[in-house]
Every structure is written in C-alpha cells, then in structure tokens.
C-alpha cells in the first residue's frame, strides 16, 4: 500500500467504487462501449443468395489503398511487353494463356479457411480489373452455416471470369473450393484456365530468394514489408472467436491481410510475365 501511495502521490481512499461509477464521475456520464460489430468496422452489405446468405465487402483499390497505381502499372506492363515476352515464355504456357485473356479476363483468388482440408472456408477474396482499377470483392461467411452462400457467389464470379490466377491454388485453393462446394451442395463450373504463380515463382526465384512464400516475394521484389499483419496461423482461431462473440476487430485484420495478398498476387503476375 505504501508503494502504491508513493506512485499515487497521496493517500489512497479506503474504499474504491465500481468501475462504472469511477468512469461516470471522471467523464461526466456513462462511457459507451466501442461498437465492435462487423457492419461498423468492415463496411459492406448482407446478401441473400440461393437459400443462403453472406457478407460482401466490395471496394476499388484506388479508393482504399494509396500504392495501388504502382502495383497496377506493374501488372498492366505485362501486356505492354507482350510481343517480346511471348517469345521467351514458351516453356511456361500458363502465363501466355493468361495473357491471351487480357487484363480484365482474369479472376484473382485467395482463400482464408479454418484449417486444412475438411474444414470450412469462411472468406473468399476475389479481384479483377475494371476500367483501369482493381475491384476487390471479399465474400465473408458470418457464421459456419453461410459457407454455402460464399461458395455460390464465387461460382457466379467464376462463370463471368473463368480464368483463375492463384498462388498455390492448384494444390490448395481450387481443390479446397471444389470439396467445400460438394459439402455445401453447390455446383461449381471448372475454370477454363488456371495460372498458379507459385510454380513460376519457384522457377524464377528459388536460387535468389530465401524462399518462395508470397510475402517473401512481396518484400524482396515488390519492395513492401507488412507491419502489424495478422499471422496466417492465427487466422482460424480469430474467425472462431468472431463467430462466438461478434467482435469483428480481428475480422477487419483478416480482410486487410486478404486484400494485400490479392494485390500482391497481381504484382507478382506482372513481374513474372514481363521479366
């Protein structure tokens, strides 16, 4: 008590009131709890689809992410160098096929799941090019039961742009989505093309970078280092916490993590297709 009084610089009261009373006395009224709802922290809209529902967060990169222009120019440069590049990427037909689709014909996809195969997918991040900008549409299942809703919406987007661009998507994202579609009773059409950039990145960077993880290439080749990003290993437990409590603070972090993965995917595409 004497040590506390020394820190307090005076005698402590013999009794301490409830926290609500102390806050009321100090602030002149009751202090309202912060609004941690999804709708407040992550502006979007609830969507009904084929007997299910989901939450959509839609945004243009030019509005919400200042570095977007540099990334877009690097991505679009793949087509500026198209003629010379096609002669050089003969052994890599996936990139040439993706270039044939044009910038607006590609659908970039990145998943956030509750774990490995057999667990739900709760966030499907998608991105495509519209009028010289990146349009990001993130499909979020607010509960485990809304997984069918996000898979159904992904199926619609895939029909519009059936050429996928992923990172490790041939081994993980597409098989995972196909499995969850079966579980949810949703029909997914197969993509007409699939450019998995991990395979091309390994051929290009395996001898010059420490590893070929997406964020490693982002750091060394894109010149960005993330600060305060939620680690991938913490994402499943963060989602479970959101479903249990409704506190969307970590969902906001997951959406940002997913957004950065998508734009980095586009920039890596530009790097690999134009070097």
N, C-alpha and C positions, 0 to 999 in steps of 0.2 A: 504493500500500500504506500509506503514511504517513497519507493522508486516511482510509482505511478504519479504520486503527488508532485514529485520533482519534475516529471515530464509535463504534468498538467499546470505547473507553476501556481499551485494553491491547493487548499484542502478539497478533497473530493466530497460530494454530497453523500449522506449516509444511505440514501436510497436512490435508485435510478428508475425513472418511469419507463413505460413501454416505448418501443421504438416509434410507434405511430404518434405518441404524444410528443416525443422529442422532435420528430420531423415537423409536426404541426406547429410547435412553438417556434422553431427556428425559421420556418418558411412562411408563417402566417396562414397556413392551411394544409390540408392533406396533400401529400405528394403522390401524384398518379403514377402507377407502374408504367414502364415503357410498353408500347404496342409492338409486340413481337410476332404478330400474325404474318402469314405468308403474303397476303394481299398488300400489307403495308411495306414490308421490307423488300419484296420482289414483285413490283407492279406487273400484272398480267391479267389473264381472263380465264374463267372457267368455261370449258367447252363440253357439250354433250355430243356423244358420237356412238352410234350403233349400240345402244343399250348400255353404254358405259360413259365415263367422263374423264377429264384430265385437266391439268392447269397448263396454260400456254404462256410462255414468256417470249415475246417477239420484239426484236429491235434491229435497227440498222447500225452497222459498225461505225459509220461516220458520225452518228449521234452520240454514242456512248463510249467510244474508245479512241482517244486522240491519235495514237500511232497508226490508225487504220490505213491512211493513204500510202505510207511507205510499204506496208505489207501488200496492199492491193496492187501497187505498181510493180512490185517484185513478182507477184503472182501473174499479172497480166503480161509481164515481159516474156513469159513462156511462148506466147503467140507472136510477139514481135520478132523472136528469134526462130520462128517455126521452120523456115526453109533449111537453114543450116543444121538445126538440131535434129530434124528427122533423118538426116544422113548419118548422124552419129549414134542415134539410139536404136539402130537396127536390132541389136540383141535384146532390147527391152520394149517389146511391142505394146505392153500395157500403157506406158507413157504416151506412145504415139497414138494409140486408140483413144486415150483420154483427151489428147489434144484435138483429135478429129471431132469430138463432141462440142468443142467451143467452150468458152468460159462459163456461159450460162447453162450448159447441159450437164454439169457435174453436181452431185449431191455429196457434200462432206458430212461424215457421220462420226460421232464419238459417244460412247455409252458410259453411264455410271450405273453400277449394279450393286447388289447386296452381297456379292462374293463371286464364287466360281460357278461353273455350270450347275444348273438345278436350282439356283436362287433367282429371285425376281430381278428384272431390270426396272429401275424407277425413274431414270432420266435418259431420254434420247435427245442428244444435241445434234441439230442439223443446220447446215449452212449452204446457201447457194448465192450466185451472183445475180443481181438485178440492177440494171441501169448504172453500171459502174460503181456498185457498192456491194458489200456483203450483207445479206439478210439472214439473220440467225433466228431460228425457231426452236426453242427448247421445250420439250414435252415432258412434263413432270407428273408422276403419279403421287397424289397427295396421300393416298392410302395404298396398301398392298393390293386391294381389290380394283384399283384403277389401272393396273398394268395393261389390261386388255385395251383400254382407251388409248394409251400412248402408242401401243403397237399398231392399232387400227389407223391412227393418224399417220404414223410412219409409212404404213402401206400406201396411203394416198400420195404422200410425197414421193415415194419410190416410183409410183406409176407415172408421175409428172417428169421426174428426172431419174431414169433407171440406171445411170452410170455412177457407181459409188466410188468415193475416194476415202480411204481409211488409213489408220496406222495400226498394223497387226490385225486388220479386220478380217482377213481370210481365215485366220486361225481362231480369232476370238469373237469380234463383233457380229459378223454375219451368222456363223453357227449359233451363237447365243440368241440372236433375234429369231432365227428360224425355230429354235427349240421353244422359246417363250411364246411364239405365235401358235405353235401346236398346242401348248398347255392352255393358252387363252382361247383357243378356237378361232383364231384369226387367220385368214388366208393372206399370205404374202407372195407377190409375184417375185420371181428370181430377177436379180439385176441383169441387164444386158451386158454390162461390163463392170469390172471391179479392179481398181488400181490400188493395191496395197503398198503404200510408200515405205513400209519397213524393209521390204525386200530390196528396194532400190537404194535406200539409205545405207543398208549394210554393205552393199557393193561399193558405194561411193565413199563411206566414212569409216569403215571398220579399221582401217590402218592409220587413221589420223586423229580419231577422237577416242576418249576413254571408253565409251560405249555408244550404242545407237538408240538410247532411250529418247523419247520425244523431247523432253525438257533439256537433255544434254545438247541435242542439235539446236534447240531454241537458244541456248546460252552461247554456244560457240559460233554458230552460223548465222543466227538471226540477231545476235547481239543483245539479247534480253535475259535478265535474271529475275525470277519471280521473288517477291517479298511478301511474306505472310500468307502464302498459298497453303490451303489445306492439304496435308499429305494424303496420297491415294489410299494408304492403309487405314486411314481414319474415316473414310467416306461412308462405308456401310454402317458403322455404329452411329455416325452423325445422322444418317437417314432414319435409323430405327428410333433415335431419340426424338426426331421431329414428329414421326408418326405417333409416338407415345405422348408427347407433351404439347405439340403445336408450336413450339418455339422455333422460328424459322431463321435464326441467326446463322446457323451452320449451313442451312439450305442455300442462303444467299452466297456463302463462300463456295459451295459446291457449284452453283450456277456460274460463278465467275471463273472457277477452275475449268469448267467445261467450255466456257466461251473462249478462254485463252488457248485451250487445246485445239479448238476448231480453227481459229485464225492462224495459229502456228502451223497447222496441217496445210493450210493454203499456201503459206510462205515456203514451207519445205517443198511443196509441189513445184513452185516457181523456181526454187534453187536447183532441184534435180532435173527439171525439164529444160533449163536454159544453160547449164554449165557444160 
